[in-house]
Amino acid sequence: MPREVLDSVVVHELCHRRHMNHSHEFYDEVIRIYPDYKKWNKWLKLNGGAYFKRILK
C-alpha cells in the first residue's frame, strides 16, 4: 500500500478529533492538511478490498 494512502487515513482519523462527523467542515479540514486526500482515498476505495484480501489470507 502506498505510504500516501496510510497518511490519508491518519489525517482523516485525526480530523475526527475536531469534527466528529463527515461534514463539509470536516472535509475542508482534511483537504487543508492533506491536499491530495481525494486522490489517495480514491486509490483506497479502488484497491483496498483486494489488498486486504491478500494480506489477511
CHARMM-style PDB file with segment names, atoms N, HN, CA, C and O in Angstrom:
ATOM      1  N   MET     1       0.849  -1.168   0.000  1.00  0.00      PROA
ATOM      2  CA  MET     1       0.000   0.000   0.000  1.00  0.00      PROA
ATOM      3  C   MET     1       0.897   1.234   0.000  1.00  0.00      PROA
ATOM      4  O   MET     1       1.846   1.307   0.781  1.00  0.00      PROA
ATOM      5  N   PRO     2       0.610   2.191  -0.857  1.00  0.00      PROA
ATOM      6  CA  PRO     2       1.436   3.401  -0.856  1.00  0.00      PROA
ATOM      7  C   PRO     2       1.373   4.141   0.483  1.00  0.00      PROA
ATOM      8  O   PRO     2       0.324   4.216   1.124  1.00  0.00      PROA
ATOM      9  N   ARG     3       2.494   4.672   0.874  1.00  0.00      PROA
ATOM     10  HN  ARG     3       3.346   4.612   0.354  1.00  0.00      PROA
ATOM     11  CA  ARG     3       2.577   5.424   2.129  1.00  0.00      PROA
ATOM     12  C   ARG     3       1.552   6.561   2.162  1.00  0.00      PROA
ATOM     13  O   ARG     3       1.020   6.893   3.221  1.00  0.00      PROA
ATOM     14  N   GLU     4       1.279   7.150   1.001  1.00  0.00      PROA
ATOM     15  HN  GLU     4       1.711   6.879   0.140  1.00  0.00      PROA
ATOM     16  CA  GLU     4       0.326   8.264   0.928  1.00  0.00      PROA
ATOM     17  C   GLU     4      -1.081   7.842   1.331  1.00  0.00      PROA
ATOM     18  O   GLU     4      -1.838   8.641   1.884  1.00  0.00      PROA
ATOM     19  N   VAL     5      -1.429   6.603   1.059  1.00  0.00      PROA
ATOM     20  HN  VAL     5      -0.814   5.954   0.610  1.00  0.00      PROA
ATOM     21  CA  VAL     5      -2.742   6.098   1.471  1.00  0.00      PROA
ATOM     22  C   VAL     5      -2.806   6.040   2.991  1.00  0.00      PROA
ATOM     23  O   VAL     5      -3.787   6.472   3.597  1.00  0.00      PROA
ATOM     24  N   LEU     6      -1.767   5.509   3.593  1.00  0.00      PROA
ATOM     25  HN  LEU     6      -0.971   5.159   3.101  1.00  0.00      PROA
ATOM     26  CA  LEU     6      -1.733   5.444   5.059  1.00  0.00      PROA
ATOM     27  C   LEU     6      -1.764   6.839   5.663  1.00  0.00      PROA
ATOM     28  O   LEU     6      -2.450   7.066   6.660  1.00  0.00      PROA
ATOM     29  N   ASP     7      -1.034   7.771   5.074  1.00  0.00      PROA
ATOM     30  HN  ASP     7      -0.477   7.587   4.264  1.00  0.00      PROA
ATOM     31  CA  ASP     7      -1.061   9.158   5.552  1.00  0.00      PROA
ATOM     32  C   ASP     7      -2.467   9.733   5.470  1.00  0.00      PROA
ATOM     33  O   ASP     7      -2.910  10.426   6.387  1.00  0.00      PROA
ATOM     34  N   SER     8      -3.169   9.452   4.381  1.00  0.00      PROA
ATOM     35  HN  SER     8      -2.809   8.890   3.636  1.00  0.00      PROA
ATOM     36  CA  SER     8      -4.522   9.994   4.223  1.00  0.00      PROA
ATOM     37  C   SER     8      -5.473   9.434   5.276  1.00  0.00      PROA
ATOM     38  O   SER     8      -6.351  10.147   5.761  1.00  0.00      PROA
ATOM     39  N   VAL     9      -5.304   8.167   5.630  1.00  0.00      PROA
ATOM     40  HN  VAL     9      -4.590   7.588   5.236  1.00  0.00      PROA
ATOM     41  CA  VAL     9      -6.144   7.556   6.665  1.00  0.00      PROA
ATOM     42  C   VAL     9      -5.848   8.189   8.028  1.00  0.00      PROA
ATOM     43  O   VAL     9      -6.768   8.473   8.796  1.00  0.00      PROA
ATOM     44  N   VAL    10      -4.583   8.406   8.321  1.00  0.00      PROA
ATOM     45  HN  VAL    10      -3.836   8.176   7.697  1.00  0.00      PROA
ATOM     46  CA  VAL    10      -4.209   9.028   9.598  1.00  0.00      PROA
ATOM     47  C   VAL    10      -4.775  10.441   9.690  1.00  0.00      PROA
ATOM     48  O   VAL    10      -5.349  10.813  10.714  1.00  0.00      PROA
ATOM     49  N   VAL    11      -4.619  11.226   8.630  1.00  0.00      PROA
ATOM     50  HN  VAL    11      -4.153  10.923   7.799  1.00  0.00      PROA
ATOM     51  CA  VAL    11      -5.157  12.590   8.635  1.00  0.00      PROA
ATOM     52  C   VAL    11      -6.670  12.559   8.816  1.00  0.00      PROA
ATOM     53  O   VAL    11      -7.224  13.336   9.594  1.00  0.00      PROA
ATOM     54  N   HSD    12      -7.335  11.663   8.100  1.00  0.00      PROA
ATOM     55  HN  HSD    12      -6.886  11.031   7.468  1.00  0.00      PROA
ATOM     56  CA  HSD    12      -8.789  11.519   8.213  1.00  0.00      PROA
ATOM     57  C   HSD    12      -9.190  11.278   9.676  1.00  0.00      PROA
ATOM     58  O   HSD    12     -10.069  11.955  10.211  1.00  0.00      PROA
ATOM     59  N   GLU    13      -8.542  10.321  10.298  1.00  0.00      PROA
ATOM     60  HN  GLU    13      -7.828   9.771   9.863  1.00  0.00      PROA
ATOM     61  CA  GLU    13      -8.898   9.974  11.675  1.00  0.00      PROA
ATOM     62  C   GLU    13      -8.551  11.093  12.655  1.00  0.00      PROA
ATOM     63  O   GLU    13      -9.310  11.350  13.589  1.00  0.00      PROA
ATOM     64  N   LEU    14      -7.432  11.749  12.457  1.00  0.00      PROA
ATOM     65  HN  LEU    14      -6.815  11.539  11.699  1.00  0.00      PROA
ATOM     66  CA  LEU    14      -7.066  12.853  13.359  1.00  0.00      PROA
ATOM     67  C   LEU    14      -8.032  14.031  13.220  1.00  0.00      PROA
ATOM     68  O   LEU    14      -8.304  14.725  14.200  1.00  0.00      PROA
ATOM     69  N   CYS    15      -8.541  14.258  12.035  1.00  0.00      PROA
ATOM     70  HN  CYS    15      -8.320  13.695  11.239  1.00  0.00      PROA
ATOM     71  CA  CYS    15      -9.509  15.342  11.855  1.00  0.00      PROA
ATOM     72  C   CYS    15     -10.818  15.060  12.589  1.00  0.00      PROA
ATOM     73  O   CYS    15     -11.571  15.984  12.896  1.00  0.00      PROA
ATOM     74  N   HSD    16     -11.086  13.795  12.867  1.00  0.00      PROA
ATOM     75  HN  HSD    16     -10.474  13.044  12.617  1.00  0.00      PROA
ATOM     76  CA  HSD    16     -12.265  13.463  13.670  1.00  0.00      PROA
ATOM     77  C   HSD    16     -12.118  13.925  15.115  1.00  0.00      PROA
ATOM     78  O   HSD    16     -13.112  13.967  15.840  1.00  0.00      PROA
ATOM     79  N   ARG    17     -10.940  14.265  15.545  1.00  0.00      PROA
ATOM     80  HN  ARG    17     -10.133  14.231  14.955  1.00  0.00      PROA
ATOM     81  CA  ARG    17     -10.760  14.814  16.894  1.00  0.00      PROA
ATOM     82  C   ARG    17     -11.433  16.183  17.002  1.00  0.00      PROA
ATOM     83  O   ARG    17     -11.869  16.586  18.080  1.00  0.00      PROA
ATOM     84  N   ARG    18     -11.512  16.891  15.878  1.00  0.00      PROA
ATOM     85  HN  ARG    18     -11.158  16.564  15.001  1.00  0.00      PROA
ATOM     86  CA  ARG    18     -12.139  18.220  15.863  1.00  0.00      PROA
ATOM     87  C   ARG    18     -13.575  18.151  15.356  1.00  0.00      PROA
ATOM     88  O   ARG    18     -14.444  18.867  15.853  1.00  0.00      PROA
ATOM     89  N   HSD    19     -13.825  17.307  14.385  1.00  0.00      PROA
ATOM     90  HN  HSD    19     -13.119  16.725  13.981  1.00  0.00      PROA
ATOM     91  CA  HSD    19     -15.143  17.182  13.759  1.00  0.00      PROA
ATOM     92  C   HSD    19     -15.559  15.717  13.839  1.00  0.00      PROA
ATOM     93  O   HSD    19     -15.009  14.879  13.125  1.00  0.00      PROA
ATOM     94  N   MET    20     -16.510  15.406  14.688  1.00  0.00      PROA
ATOM     95  HN  MET    20     -16.957  16.087  15.268  1.00  0.00      PROA
ATOM     96  CA  MET    20     -16.928  14.020  14.894  1.00  0.00      PROA
ATOM     97  C   MET    20     -18.024  13.618  13.894  1.00  0.00      PROA
ATOM     98  O   MET    20     -19.031  13.014  14.265  1.00  0.00      PROA
ATOM     99  N   ASN    21     -17.805  13.967  12.627  1.00  0.00      PROA
ATOM    100  HN  ASN    21     -16.988  14.458  12.326  1.00  0.00      PROA
ATOM    101  CA  ASN    21     -18.775  13.676  11.578  1.00  0.00      PROA
ATOM    102  C   ASN    21     -18.051  13.743  10.236  1.00  0.00      PROA
ATOM    103  O   ASN    21     -16.828  13.870  10.184  1.00  0.00      PROA
ATOM    104  N   HSD    22     -18.811  13.657   9.170  1.00  0.00      PROA
ATOM    105  HN  HSD    22     -19.805  13.554   9.212  1.00  0.00      PROA
ATOM    106  CA  HSD    22     -18.240  13.779   7.825  1.00  0.00      PROA
ATOM    107  C   HSD    22     -18.862  14.988   7.119  1.00  0.00      PROA
ATOM    108  O   HSD    22     -19.303  14.894   5.973  1.00  0.00      PROA
ATOM    109  N   SER    23     -18.887  16.092   7.804  1.00  0.00      PROA
ATOM    110  HN  SER    23     -18.529  16.168   8.735  1.00  0.00      PROA
ATOM    111  CA  SER    23     -19.469  17.331   7.279  1.00  0.00      PROA
ATOM    112  C   SER    23     -18.525  17.998   6.284  1.00  0.00      PROA
ATOM    113  O   SER    23     -17.385  17.573   6.100  1.00  0.00      PROA
ATOM    114  N   HSD    24     -19.029  19.049   5.650  1.00  0.00      PROA
ATOM    115  HN  HSD    24     -19.956  19.394   5.800  1.00  0.00      PROA
ATOM    116  CA  HSD    24     -18.175  19.837   4.755  1.00  0.00      PROA
ATOM    117  C   HSD    24     -16.996  20.422   5.523  1.00  0.00      PROA
ATOM    118  O   HSD    24     -15.880  20.484   5.005  1.00  0.00      PROA
ATOM    119  N   GLU    25     -17.243  20.849   6.752  1.00  0.00      PROA
ATOM    120  HN  GLU    25     -18.149  20.799   7.172  1.00  0.00      PROA
ATOM    121  CA  GLU    25     -16.165  21.409   7.564  1.00  0.00      PROA
ATOM    122  C   GLU    25     -15.076  20.367   7.826  1.00  0.00      PROA
ATOM    123  O   GLU    25     -13.884  20.672   7.800  1.00  0.00      PROA
ATOM    124  N   PHE    26     -15.512  19.140   8.077  1.00  0.00      PROA
ATOM    125  HN  PHE    26     -16.481  18.893   8.098  1.00  0.00      PROA
ATOM    126  CA  PHE    26     -14.560  18.052   8.291  1.00  0.00      PROA
ATOM    127  C   PHE    26     -13.673  17.875   7.065  1.00  0.00      PROA
ATOM    128  O   PHE    26     -12.447  17.868   7.177  1.00  0.00      PROA
ATOM    129  N   TYR    27     -14.295  17.730   5.887  1.00  0.00      PROA
ATOM    130  HN  TYR    27     -15.290  17.736   5.796  1.00  0.00      PROA
ATOM    131  CA  TYR    27     -13.505  17.506   4.681  1.00  0.00      PROA
ATOM    132  C   TYR    27     -12.682  18.727   4.290  1.00  0.00      PROA
ATOM    133  O   TYR    27     -11.600  18.579   3.722  1.00  0.00      PROA
ATOM    134  N   ASP    28     -13.166  19.919   4.580  1.00  0.00      PROA
ATOM    135  HN  ASP    28     -14.045  20.040   5.041  1.00  0.00      PROA
ATOM    136  CA  ASP    28     -12.353  21.120   4.354  1.00  0.00      PROA
ATOM    137  C   ASP    28     -11.065  21.049   5.168  1.00  0.00      PROA
ATOM    138  O   ASP    28      -9.992  21.405   4.682  1.00  0.00      PROA
ATOM    139  N   GLU    29     -11.183  20.590   6.400  1.00  0.00      PROA
ATOM    140  HN  GLU    29     -12.056  20.301   6.795  1.00  0.00      PROA
ATOM    141  CA  GLU    29     -10.009  20.451   7.266  1.00  0.00      PROA
ATOM    142  C   GLU    29      -9.055  19.378   6.737  1.00  0.00      PROA
ATOM    143  O   GLU    29      -7.842  19.579   6.695  1.00  0.00      PROA
ATOM    144  N   VAL    30      -9.616  18.244   6.337  1.00  0.00      PROA
ATOM    145  HN  VAL    30     -10.602  18.080   6.371  1.00  0.00      PROA
ATOM    146  CA  VAL    30      -8.794  17.160   5.790  1.00  0.00      PROA
ATOM    147  C   VAL    30      -8.013  17.667   4.572  1.00  0.00      PROA
ATOM    148  O   VAL    30      -6.802  17.462   4.480  1.00  0.00      PROA
ATOM    149  N   ILE    31      -8.700  18.321   3.650  1.00  0.00      PROA
ATOM    150  HN  ILE    31      -9.683  18.488   3.725  1.00  0.00      PROA
ATOM    151  CA  ILE    31      -8.060  18.810   2.421  1.00  0.00      PROA
ATOM    152  C   ILE    31      -7.032  19.897   2.739  1.00  0.00      PROA
ATOM    153  O   ILE    31      -5.989  19.973   2.091  1.00  0.00      PROA
ATOM    154  N   ARG    32      -7.319  20.728   3.721  1.00  0.00      PROA
ATOM    155  HN  ARG    32      -8.167  20.667   4.247  1.00  0.00      PROA
ATOM    156  CA  ARG    32      -6.361  21.770   4.102  1.00  0.00      PROA
ATOM    157  C   ARG    32      -5.053  21.143   4.579  1.00  0.00      PROA
ATOM    158  O   ARG    32      -3.969  21.627   4.251  1.00  0.00      PROA
ATOM    159  N   ILE    33      -5.161  20.069   5.350  1.00  0.00      PROA
ATOM    160  HN  ILE    33      -6.041  19.676   5.616  1.00  0.00      PROA
ATOM    161  CA  ILE    33      -3.976  19.408   5.900  1.00  0.00      PROA
ATOM    162  C   ILE    33      -3.308  18.496   4.873  1.00  0.00      PROA
ATOM    163  O   ILE    33      -2.081  18.427   4.799  1.00  0.00      PROA
ATOM    164  N   TYR    34      -4.113  17.807   4.093  1.00  0.00      PROA
ATOM    165  HN  TYR    34      -5.109  17.863   4.153  1.00  0.00      PROA
ATOM    166  CA  TYR    34      -3.579  16.823   3.126  1.00  0.00      PROA
ATOM    167  C   TYR    34      -4.248  17.054   1.769  1.00  0.00      PROA
ATOM    168  O   TYR    34      -5.233  16.390   1.448  1.00  0.00      PROA
ATOM    169  N   PRO    35      -3.725  17.983   0.972  1.00  0.00      PROA
ATOM    170  CA  PRO    35      -4.378  18.363  -0.283  1.00  0.00      PROA
ATOM    171  C   PRO    35      -4.625  17.209  -1.265  1.00  0.00      PROA
ATOM    172  O   PRO    35      -5.557  17.291  -2.064  1.00  0.00      PROA
ATOM    173  N   ASP    36      -3.829  16.150  -1.231  1.00  0.00      PROA
ATOM    174  HN  ASP    36      -3.071  16.084  -0.582  1.00  0.00      PROA
ATOM    175  CA  ASP    36      -4.020  15.008  -2.129  1.00  0.00      PROA
ATOM    176  C   ASP    36      -4.956  13.940  -1.553  1.00  0.00      PROA
ATOM    177  O   ASP    36      -5.013  12.822  -2.065  1.00  0.00      PROA
ATOM    178  N   TYR    37      -5.682  14.283  -0.499  1.00  0.00      PROA
ATOM    179  HN  TYR    37      -5.636  15.191  -0.083  1.00  0.00      PROA
ATOM    180  CA  TYR    37      -6.542  13.306   0.168  1.00  0.00      PROA
ATOM    181  C   TYR    37      -7.488  12.602  -0.811  1.00  0.00      PROA
ATOM    182  O   TYR    37      -7.590  11.375  -0.781  1.00  0.00      PROA
ATOM    183  N   LYS    38      -8.167  13.335  -1.659  1.00  0.00      PROA
ATOM    184  HN  LYS    38      -8.084  14.332  -1.683  1.00  0.00      PROA
ATOM    185  CA  LYS    38      -9.158  12.718  -2.552  1.00  0.00      PROA
ATOM    186  C   LYS    38      -8.512  11.694  -3.480  1.00  0.00      PROA
ATOM    187  O   LYS    38      -9.080  10.633  -3.738  1.00  0.00      PROA
ATOM    188  N   LYS    39      -7.335  12.016  -3.975  1.00  0.00      PROA
ATOM    189  HN  LYS    39      -6.873  12.878  -3.766  1.00  0.00      PROA
ATOM    190  CA  LYS    39      -6.617  11.091  -4.861  1.00  0.00      PROA
ATOM    191  C   LYS    39      -6.343   9.769  -4.152  1.00  0.00      PROA
ATOM    192  O   LYS    39      -6.587   8.701  -4.713  1.00  0.00      PROA
ATOM    193  N   TRP    40      -5.838   9.836  -2.926  1.00  0.00      PROA
ATOM    194  HN  TRP    40      -5.639  10.704  -2.470  1.00  0.00      PROA
ATOM    195  CA  TRP    40      -5.455   8.619  -2.224  1.00  0.00      PROA
ATOM    196  C   TRP    40      -6.654   7.909  -1.620  1.00  0.00      PROA
ATOM    197  O   TRP    40      -6.627   6.689  -1.460  1.00  0.00      PROA
ATOM    198  N   ASN    41      -7.693   8.637  -1.283  1.00  0.00      PROA
ATOM    199  HN  ASN    41      -7.714   9.628  -1.412  1.00  0.00      PROA
ATOM    200  CA  ASN    41      -8.919   7.999  -0.819  1.00  0.00      PROA
ATOM    201  C   ASN    41      -9.548   7.202  -1.955  1.00  0.00      PROA
ATOM    202  O   ASN    41     -10.087   6.117  -1.736  1.00  0.00      PROA
ATOM    203  N   LYS    42      -9.478   7.744  -3.170  1.00  0.00      PROA
ATOM    204  HN  LYS    42      -9.041   8.625  -3.348  1.00  0.00      PROA
ATOM    205  CA  LYS    42      -9.975   7.008  -4.345  1.00  0.00      PROA
ATOM    206  C   LYS    42      -9.161   5.730  -4.541  1.00  0.00      PROA
ATOM    207  O   LYS    42      -9.725   4.671  -4.817  1.00  0.00      PROA
ATOM    208  N   TRP    43      -7.834   5.826  -4.399  1.00  0.00      PROA
ATOM    209  HN  TRP    43      -7.376   6.686  -4.175  1.00  0.00      PROA
ATOM    210  CA  TRP    43      -6.980   4.649  -4.526  1.00  0.00      PROA
ATOM    211  C   TRP    43      -7.422   3.583  -3.521  1.00  0.00      PROA
ATOM    212  O   TRP    43      -7.541   2.407  -3.866  1.00  0.00      PROA
ATOM    213  N   LEU    44      -7.661   3.997  -2.292  1.00  0.00      PROA
ATOM    214  HN  LEU    44      -7.565   4.952  -2.011  1.00  0.00      PROA
ATOM    215  CA  LEU    44      -8.058   3.058  -1.241  1.00  0.00      PROA
ATOM    216  C   LEU    44      -9.393   2.405  -1.574  1.00  0.00      PROA
ATOM    217  O   LEU    44      -9.551   1.197  -1.395  1.00  0.00      PROA
ATOM    218  N   LYS    45     -10.347   3.181  -2.052  1.00  0.00      PROA
ATOM    219  HN  LYS    45     -10.219   4.162  -2.198  1.00  0.00      PROA
ATOM    220  CA  LYS    45     -11.653   2.614  -2.414  1.00  0.00      PROA
ATOM    221  C   LYS    45     -11.529   1.609  -3.556  1.00  0.00      PROA
ATOM    222  O   LYS    45     -12.209   0.583  -3.567  1.00  0.00      PROA
ATOM    223  N   LEU    46     -10.655   1.911  -4.518  1.00  0.00      PROA
ATOM    224  HN  LEU    46     -10.103   2.745  -4.510  1.00  0.00      PROA
ATOM    225  CA  LEU    46     -10.498   1.028  -5.671  1.00  0.00      PROA
ATOM    226  C   LEU    46      -9.663  -0.217  -5.366  1.00  0.00      PROA
ATOM    227  O   LEU    46      -9.922  -1.278  -5.932  1.00  0.00      PROA
ATOM    228  N   ASN    47      -8.681  -0.110  -4.496  1.00  0.00      PROA
ATOM    229  HN  ASN    47      -8.471   0.753  -4.036  1.00  0.00      PROA
ATOM    230  CA  ASN    47      -7.707  -1.179  -4.281  1.00  0.00      PROA
ATOM    231  C   ASN    47      -7.695  -1.779  -2.883  1.00  0.00      PROA
ATOM    232  O   ASN    47      -7.115  -2.843  -2.666  1.00  0.00      PROA
ATOM    233  N   GLY    48      -8.321  -1.113  -1.949  1.00  0.00      PROA
ATOM    234  HN  GLY    48      -8.792  -0.249  -2.125  1.00  0.00      PROA
ATOM    235  CA  GLY    48      -8.242  -1.556  -0.560  1.00  0.00      PROA
ATOM    236  C   GLY    48      -8.786  -2.946  -0.324  1.00  0.00      PROA
ATOM    237  O   GLY    48      -8.175  -3.731   0.401  1.00  0.00      PROA
ATOM    238  N   GLY    49      -9.925  -3.269  -0.922  1.00  0.00      PROA
ATOM    239  HN  GLY    49     -10.422  -2.631  -1.511  1.00  0.00      PROA
ATOM    240  CA  GLY    49     -10.522  -4.588  -0.713  1.00  0.00      PROA
ATOM    241  C   GLY    49      -9.614  -5.712  -1.176  1.00  0.00      PROA
ATOM    242  O   GLY    49      -9.406  -6.687  -0.454  1.00  0.00      PROA
ATOM    243  N   ALA    50      -9.074  -5.576  -2.376  1.00  0.00      PROA
ATOM    244  HN  ALA    50      -9.242  -4.783  -2.962  1.00  0.00      PROA
ATOM    245  CA  ALA    50      -8.168  -6.606  -2.913  1.00  0.00      PROA
ATOM    246  C   ALA    50      -6.899  -6.695  -2.083  1.00  0.00      PROA
ATOM    247  O   ALA    50      -6.380  -7.784  -1.839  1.00  0.00      PROA
ATOM    248  N   TYR    51      -6.404  -5.544  -1.651  1.00  0.00      PROA
ATOM    249  HN  TYR    51      -6.825  -4.659  -1.849  1.00  0.00      PROA
ATOM    250  CA  TYR    51      -5.195  -5.524  -0.829  1.00  0.00      PROA
ATOM    251  C   TYR    51      -5.414  -6.294   0.475  1.00  0.00      PROA
ATOM    252  O   TYR    51      -4.599  -7.138   0.849  1.00  0.00      PROA
ATOM    253  N   PHE    52      -6.512  -6.000   1.158  1.00  0.00      PROA
ATOM    254  HN  PHE    52      -7.174  -5.315   0.854  1.00  0.00      PROA
ATOM    255  CA  PHE    52      -6.756  -6.670   2.433  1.00  0.00      PROA
ATOM    256  C   PHE    52      -7.057  -8.151   2.266  1.00  0.00      PROA
ATOM    257  O   PHE    52      -6.710  -8.944   3.142  1.00  0.00      PROA
ATOM    258  N   LYS    53      -7.691  -8.548   1.167  1.00  0.00      PROA
ATOM    259  HN  LYS    53      -7.972  -7.904   0.455  1.00  0.00      PROA
ATOM    260  CA  LYS    53      -7.908  -9.978   0.919  1.00  0.00      PROA
ATOM    261  C   LYS    53      -6.572 -10.705   0.828  1.00  0.00      PROA
ATOM    262  O   LYS    53      -6.424 -11.810   1.350  1.00  0.00      PROA
ATOM    263  N   ARG    54      -5.589 -10.076   0.155  1.00  0.00      PROA
ATOM    264  HN  ARG    54      -5.710  -9.178  -0.269  1.00  0.00      PROA
ATOM    265  CA  ARG    54      -4.269 -10.694   0.000  1.00  0.00      PROA
ATOM    266  C   ARG    54      -3.544 -10.828   1.320  1.00  0.00      PROA
ATOM    267  O   ARG    54      -2.946 -11.871   1.584  1.00  0.00      PROA
ATOM    268  N   ILE    55      -3.579  -9.815   2.149  1.00  0.00      PROA
ATOM    269  HN  ILE    55      -4.065  -8.968   1.935  1.00  0.00      PROA
ATOM    270  CA  ILE    55      -2.781  -9.859   3.381  1.00  0.00      PROA
ATOM    271  C   ILE    55      -3.476 -10.608   4.512  1.00  0.00      PROA
ATOM    272  O   ILE    55      -2.818 -10.999   5.476  1.00  0.00      PROA
ATOM    273  N   LEU    56      -4.772 -10.815   4.422  1.00  0.00      PROA
ATOM    274  HN  LEU    56      -5.306 -10.498   3.638  1.00  0.00      PROA
ATOM    275  CA  LEU    56      -5.487 -11.495   5.513  1.00  0.00      PROA
ATOM    276  C   LEU    56      -5.694 -12.978   5.258  1.00  0.00      PROA
ATOM    277  O   LEU    56      -6.410 -13.638   6.011  1.00  0.00      PROA
ATOM    278  N   LYS    57      -5.084 -13.511   4.216  1.00  0.00      PROA
ATOM    279  HN  LYS    57      -4.503 -12.975   3.605  1.00  0.00      PROA
ATOM    280  CA  LYS    57      -5.207 -14.956   3.935  1.00  0.00      PROA
ATOM    281  C   LYS    57      -4.479 -15.760   4.968  1.00  0.00      PROA
ATOM    282  OT1 LYS    57      -4.469 -16.989   4.899  1.00  0.00      PROA
TER     283      LYS     57
END
